[in-house]
Amino acid sequence: MTQSYYKIFKLFSAMSKAIHSGKNPREIIQVIVAHAAEFTRAKGAIFWIVNTPEKKIQSFISHGFEYQSLAGVDYDTLIQIFKPDSEERVFIEDARYDERIPDLERLGKKRVGSVTGINLDITSQYSGILAIYFTGFKQLDGDELELVNALGEQGAIALHKALSYDGEMLKILRQIVEGFVLAIEARDETTHGHSMKVARLAKLVAEQMGLSPRETEIVFHAGLLHDIGKIGLEDYILEHLGTLSKKEMDTAKKHPLIGAGIVRPLTFLDGLEPIIKYHHERYNGSGYPDGLKGDAIPLGARIVGVCDVFETMISGRRHIRKMDLPEAVSSLKKGASRQFDPRVINALFEVIKQQPGSAGLNESVDECVALIGRNIDDMALEHLKNPGLDHPIGF
């Protein structure tokens, strides 16, 4: 390489100082891609930040020639080209005729020859890809590869520091909001701890149904915050559930909309709004606020809705009788395919059978297990033929 080691040392020294002083990581990545292209005499360079659990390109930063056939690819195409779960670098000798590179250029993908890609670990959720591309056909030599690797790792360090800090801040913000919800519940001894119980049970059900860790986390937080809208209701309404007039009940039914409005601007609670808004919708369309039916109701809302009703049944309220476990199970069975998604009911029953302690059920579940009996799916047609009345519990 023609660049002096002194110049390279100054670059890395400056970047290290920027990283540890908290400089904007995007600015650091911009410097990295610019110098990676300059030192290798490349046509251009791109640094992608990939969110693997959510299967999406979080963002990318480029320098030099705008190579749309790479810059414009979607997540699935990108991981097919560079395979970010692999530690091996990718070398494409002639991108013009490589089928992995899509033809997204207005004038065709004929203006770039060789491409080298390097995969980088950032956090458990995010990975990085640094690609260098040339007009002609060039494979990086040992010194160039070492430099590009080092530049990429500096970018990964900057992003790791920033994303880890963001993660801690999000954790703190969630704890503040969740603590506020628990403080609201403390106004009434009969509901104190209800949201935490619903959240824990909803998490177990989500896991039983095979939801991803990210989806399960969202369901857990939605369970914890599902009643946050009740902050907008008068104490009288909260204290007289089960004895409210129709007009008062109509007012009470506004709490999912109030709750959705509260979490909407809180971007660190992404994904919670539809669950909170629709956790009182019912499988047959008899719920509120929009009368959604079946799979039109978000799955997270169906899970939280069932766990909310079940926890209310077994805990009771000031004006609502507490049920024993077998009676609550029997009521849920009657509501399957009417009020509740039978798949969610099945998952809840599996949790009860397999992990009664984790579900917060300290009493013997032997009678309950026997009562569960047949799979709920087998009962769906019977309930459709004999729909009965919706269970009143579940405000």
Residue pairs with C-beta under 8 A, 6 or more apart in sequence:
1 39
1 143
1 144
1 147
3 39
8 39
8 147
11 35
12 150
12 154
15 28
15 31
15 32
15 154
15 158
16 154
18 27
18 28
18 31
18 158
19 25
19 28
19 154
19 157
19 158
19 161
22 161
23 158
25 155
25 158
25 159
25 161
25 162
26 61
28 154
28 155
28 158
29 47
29 61
29 155
29 158
29 159
30 61
30 63
32 47
32 130
32 151
32 152
32 154
32 155
33 45
33 46
33 47
33 61
33 62
33 63
33 130
34 45
34 63
34 64
35 151
36 42
36 45
36 63
36 130
36 132
36 147
36 148
36 151
36 152
37 43
37 44
37 45
37 63
37 64
37 132
39 144
39 147
39 148
40 132
40 134
40 140
40 144
40 147
40 148
41 134
42 64
42 132
42 133
42 134
43 64
43 65
43 67
43 111
43 112
43 133
43 134
43 135
44 62
44 63
44 64
44 65
44 66
44 67
44 132
44 133
45 62
45 63
45 64
45 130
45 131
45 132
45 133
46 60
46 61
46 62
46 63
46 67
46 70
46 71
46 129
46 130
46 131
47 60
47 61
47 62
47 128
47 129
47 130
47 131
47 152
47 155
48 57
48 59
48 60
48 78
48 128
48 129
48 131
49 57
49 58
49 59
49 60
49 122
49 126
49 127
49 128
49 159
50 56
50 57
50 58
50 75
50 78
50 79
50 84
50 126
50 127
50 128
50 129
51 57
51 58
51 125
51 126
52 84
52 85
52 125
52 126
52 127
53 125
53 212
53 213
53 214
54 214
55 75
55 76
56 75
57 74
57 75
57 78
58 126
60 71
62 71
65 111
65 112
65 133
67 105
67 111
67 112
67 133
68 104
68 105
68 106
69 95
69 101
69 102
69 103
69 104
69 105
69 109
69 112
70 81
70 101
70 112
70 115
70 131
70 133
72 102
72 104
73 81
73 102
73 104
77 100
77 102
78 129
79 85
80 100
81 90
81 92
81 100
81 101
81 117
82 90
82 117
82 119
82 129
82 131
83 90
83 119
84 119
84 127
84 128
84 129
85 119
85 127
86 119
87 119
88 119
89 116
89 117
89 118
89 119
89 145
90 115
90 116
90 117
90 118
90 119
91 114
91 115
91 116
91 117
91 139
92 98
92 100
92 101
92 114
92 115
92 116
92 117
93 113
93 114
93 137
93 139
94 113
94 114
94 137
95 101
95 109
95 112
95 113
95 114
95 115
95 133
96 109
96 110
96 112
96 113
101 109
101 115
102 109
103 109
105 111
111 135
112 133
112 134
112 135
113 133
113 134
113 135
113 136
113 137
113 138
114 133
114 134
114 136
114 137
114 138
114 139
115 131
115 132
115 133
115 134
116 131
116 132
116 133
116 139
116 140
116 145
116 148
117 129
117 130
117 131
117 132
118 129
118 130
118 131
118 148
118 149
118 152
119 127
119 128
119 129
120 127
120 128
120 129
120 130
120 152
120 153
120 155
120 156
121 127
121 128
121 156
122 128
122 156
122 159
122 160
122 163
123 159
123 160
123 163
123 164
123 167
125 163
126 159
126 163
128 152
128 155
128 156
128 159
130 148
130 151
130 152
130 155
132 140
132 148
140 148
169 268
170 268
173 266
173 268
174 221
174 268
174 269
177 225
177 228
177 266
177 269
178 221
178 224
178 225
180 228
181 195
181 224
181 225
181 227
181 228
182 192
182 193
182 195
182 196
184 228
184 230
184 231
185 191
185 192
185 193
185 194
185 195
185 227
186 192
187 235
187 238
188 238
188 239
188 318
190 315
190 316
190 317
190 318
191 238
191 317
194 227
194 311
194 312
194 315
195 223
195 224
195 225
195 226
195 227
196 224
197 311
197 315
197 360
198 223
198 224
198 226
198 304
198 307
198 308
198 311
199 220
199 221
199 222
199 223
199 224
200 220
200 223
200 358
200 359
200 360
201 223
201 307
201 310
201 311
201 348
201 351
201 359
201 360
202 219
202 220
202 222
202 223
202 303
202 304
202 307
203 216
203 219
203 220
203 223
204 351
204 355
204 358
204 359
205 219
205 303
205 306
205 307
205 344
205 347
205 348
205 351
206 215
206 216
206 219
206 220
206 300
206 303
207 216
208 347
208 348
208 350
208 351
209 299
209 303
209 343
209 344
209 347
211 219
211 299
215 300
218 270
218 271
218 272
218 275
218 300
219 275
219 300
219 303
219 304
221 269
221 272
222 271
222 272
222 275
222 276
222 279
222 300
222 301
222 304
223 304
223 307
223 308
225 259
225 263
225 269
225 272
225 276
226 259
226 275
226 276
226 279
226 304
226 308
227 255
227 259
228 259
228 262
228 263
228 276
229 254
229 255
229 256
229 257
229 258
229 259
229 260
229 261
229 262
229 276
230 238
230 255
230 258
230 259
231 258
231 262
232 254
232 255
232 258
233 251
233 252
233 254
233 255
233 258
237 244
237 248
237 251
237 252
239 318
240 248
240 318
240 319
241 252
241 317
241 318
241 319
241 320
241 395
242 317
242 318
242 319
242 320
243 319
244 252
249 395
252 395
253 280
253 288
253 289
253 395
254 289
256 276
256 277
256 278
256 279
256 280
256 288
256 289
257 277
257 289
259 276
259 277
260 273
260 274
260 276
260 277
263 269
263 272
263 273
263 276
264 273
271 300
274 298
274 300
274 301
275 298
275 300
275 301
275 304
276 301
277 289
277 301
278 287
278 289
278 290
278 292
278 297
278 298
278 301
278 305
279 301
279 304
279 305
279 308
280 287
280 288
280 289
280 305
280 394
280 395
281 287
281 288
281 289
281 290
281 291
281 292
281 293
281 297
281 301
281 302
281 305
282 305
282 338
282 339
282 340
282 390
283 293
283 294
283 297
283 302
283 337
283 338
283 339
283 340
283 341
284 293
284 337
284 338
284 339
284 387
284 390
285 291
285 292
285 293
285 294
286 338
286 339
286 390
287 297
287 305
287 339
294 341
297 305
297 341
299 341
302 340
302 341
302 344
303 344
303 347
305 340
305 394
306 332
306 340
306 341
306 344
306 345
306 348
307 348
308 394
309 332
309 335
309 339
309 340
309 391
309 393
309 394
310 328
310 332
310 348
312 320
312 393
312 394
313 322
313 323
313 327
313 328
313 331
313 332
313 393
314 322
314 323
314 324
314 325
314 328
314 361
315 322
316 322
316 323
320 393
323 331
324 363
325 352
325 361
325 363
325 365
325 367
325 368
326 367
326 368
326 371
329 349
329 352
329 368
329 371
329 372
330 371
331 391
331 393
332 340
332 345
332 348
332 349
333 345
333 371
333 372
333 376
333 379
334 383
334 388
334 391
335 345
335 390
335 391
336 342
336 345
336 376
336 379
336 380
336 383
337 376
337 379
337 380
337 383
337 384
338 383
338 387
338 388
338 390
339 390
339 391
339 394
342 376
342 377
342 379
342 380
343 376
343 377
345 376
346 375
346 376
346 377
349 372
349 376
351 358
351 359
352 359
352 361
352 365
352 368
352 369
352 372
353 365
353 369
353 372
356 362
356 365
